[in-house]
């Protein structure tokens, strides 16, 4: 559920302070986070491409985000937007009230990597996770930890800030697509991972849905169809099983529900870029 409108962040938490660190020897290895307080109106960031990636979380105030497709998104407390390095974008601040934002930032290569792994979607630059005092408290703690970290501990700080970044996005995702069928869809994911031969139509019936409705809800929640999800999980399992040298490729194909080793090899090579035998040798 979205945060209650009455939720108020303590004023003491909204003190402007940012921290930026650069990993030794990494020209683009920048990590940063903090709170920024902005006054005034009009353009805060005129449309252009940022030189680093960041996620910005509105804590107070209102504004508008202009994305690379020319869409305008209204911003309020609890909303977030992404500053991508390969998409022009900008944002404005409204005259009433003071704008306060929290942010987590990384060098441009990290933003590109997150998009490549579909952990962020440049085509959906605005989300609405709502306000969450626990997440904000942790962000403030990580800001202090980043400021005090020894240089050799900075790679660990990257991992910690990435974890917090993903928690914020997961919260936004759940708010955006929550349905009464979520628990059933999660069970279907586990079945598709554990039982390669399970019928997709049987999973739809178990959820008391037509197959087309099941497929539509599944895609909305996972971003892929049930069929493609099963293929992805099969190939994930195949990669792990290929490290078990005593298993033959034919035995792996049978265990994963393929009709024959040729069908398995063809699909594996299409998705991985190597045949199972070549992947095993590597």
VENHUTA-V220876 format. One record per backbone hydrogen bond with DSSP energy under -1.0 kcal/mol. CO is the residue of the C=O (numbers start at 1). NH is the residue of the N-H. If there is no record, write none. Layout:
BEGIN
{{CO,NH} {CO,NH}}
END
This chain:
BEGIN
{{4,7} {10,13} {11,14} {17,35} {19,33} {21,31} {23,26} {26,29} {28,30} {29,23} {30,107} {31,21} {32,105} {33,19} {34,103} {35,17} {36,101} {38,99} {42,93} {45,91} {48,89} {53,106} {54,83} {55,104} {56,81} {57,102} {58,78} {60,100} {62,94} {63,75} {64,92} {65,73} {66,90} {67,70} {71,67} {73,65} {75,63} {76,79} {78,130} {79,58} {80,127} {81,56} {83,54} {84,50} {89,48} {90,66} {91,44} {91,45} {92,64} {93,42} {99,38} {100,59} {100,60} {101,36} {102,57} {103,34} {104,55} {105,32} {106,53} {107,110} {107,111} {108,112} {109,113} {110,114} {111,115} {112,116} {113,117} {114,119} {115,118} {121,124} {125,82} {127,80} {132,136} {133,137} {134,138} {135,139} {136,140} {137,141} {138,142} {139,143} {140,144} {141,145} {142,146} {143,147} {144,148} {145,149} {150,153} {151,154} {153,157} {154,158} {155,159} {156,160} {157,161} {158,162} {159,163} {160,164} {161,165} {162,166} {163,167} {164,168} {165,169} {166,170} {167,171} {168,172} {169,173} {170,174} {171,175} {172,176} {173,177} {174,178} {179,182} {181,185} {182,186} {183,187} {184,188} {185,189} {186,190} {187,191} {188,192} {189,193} {190,194} {191,195} {195,198} {199,203} {200,204} {201,205} {202,206} {203,207} {204,209} {205,208} {210,214} {211,215} {212,216} {213,217} {214,218} {215,219} {216,220} {217,221} {218,222} {219,223} {225,229} {226,230} {227,231} {228,232} {229,233} {230,234} {231,235} {232,236} {233,237} {234,238} {235,239} {236,240} {237,241} {238,242} {240,243} {241,244} {243,245} {244,247} {248,252} {249,253} {250,254} {251,255} {252,256} {253,258} {254,257} {260,264} {261,265} {262,266} {263,267} {264,268} {265,269} {266,270} {267,271} {268,272} {269,273} {275,279} {276,280} {277,281} {278,282}}
END
